[in-house]
């Protein structure tokens, strides 16, 4: 019976491809389902045989540990070199987007706090 190994929601394409290559390299029979047309399902990597799940899960856990360490090292290197994206670099690159988000945030705060600010006023 097939068993889900990995949900692909918010998974970068390169990671999904690396996981598939890892399964193929270790002879684990699997297949990939695409995301649904309306974004309800994200797709996934499935094992064809439930009996391979423990070994596949162990391989996946090792892979994810290595990928996390590699990603953190790359981020730290980018920070040291000044290449890591910061809030300010994003604001310089997309000033209109940042302005819209700030205005939207202020509007939401005003709507939320409007009833509180009205408490001090007399009710006719």
N, C-alpha and C positions, 0 to 999 in steps of 0.2 A: 504494500500500500504506500503511495507517495506521502512524503512528509516535508513540510516547509523547513528549510534550513535558514533562509535569510529573507526578510521582508526588504524590499528595495525602496521604501519610502525614505527620501532624503539621502540616498546613497549615491555618491558620484559614479559616473559611468566607468571610470577607470578602476574603481574598487570592485564593482560588480564583475568586470572582465577579469580582474586578477583572481577573484574568488572562483570564477568558472574555470580558469586555467589551473588553479590549485586542485580543484576537484578532478579535472581531467588528468593532471599529472599523477594523481594518486589512484587513478582507476575507479573513481566513485561515479556511478551513473547518476546523472542529474539532468534537469532541463530548466529553462527560464520562461516565466510567463510575463507578458508585457503589461504595462499599466492599463487600467481601464480608460475608456474614452472620456469619462466625466470626472476623473480624478478621485473616484470613490475607492478604487483599489490601486495599489502602488506597484503591483507585480511582485515577483519573488523568484528565488532560486529554490527549486524543489529537488529532493532526492527521490529517485525512482523506487528505491527499496528501503523500507524502514529499518532494516537490519544494519545499514551502513551509517545510521544517524550518529551513534556515539563516536565513531572514528572521524566522521566529517565534522562534527561539532568540535572535537579536540583540535583538528587541523585549523578550523575557522578561528577558534579562540587564540591559537598561537599566531596566526596571520594578523588578527586584529590587534594583538598586543604589539607585534612588530611594527605594524602600520602606525599605531598611535605613537610609539617612540620615535619613528621616523618623521612623522608630521610635527611633533613637538620640537624635534631638533631643527627641522627646516624653519619653523616659525621663530625659534630663538635665533637662528642664523640671520633671518630676515630682519629681526629687531635690531641685532647688533650692527647690521649693514644699513639700517634705516630704510629698508624696503617694505617693512610690514605696514599694512593698511591701518591707519588710525582714523579717529572720528574727523580730525581736521583734514586729512588727505582726502577723505570721502567728500567732505563739504566743499573743498576746492574743486574736485572733479565734477561733482553734481550739485551745484549751489541751489538750483531751482528745486530739486527733489528734497533737499534738506530743509529749505524754507517752507515748502508745502507740509512736510511732516511736522515741523515746529508749529506752524499755524493750526494744523489739525489737532495737535496735542493741546494747544492752548484753548481751542474751541471745546474740546472734550472736558477739560478741567473746568471751564466756565459753566458748562451745562451741569456738571456734577455738583459744583459748589453753589450754584444759583439758589437752591432752596435754603442752604445754610446762611447765605448772606442776606436773605429776606427775613430771617428770624428777628432781627433787631428793629424792623420797621413795624409801625402800627397797622393793624388790619382794620379797614373801614367797616 
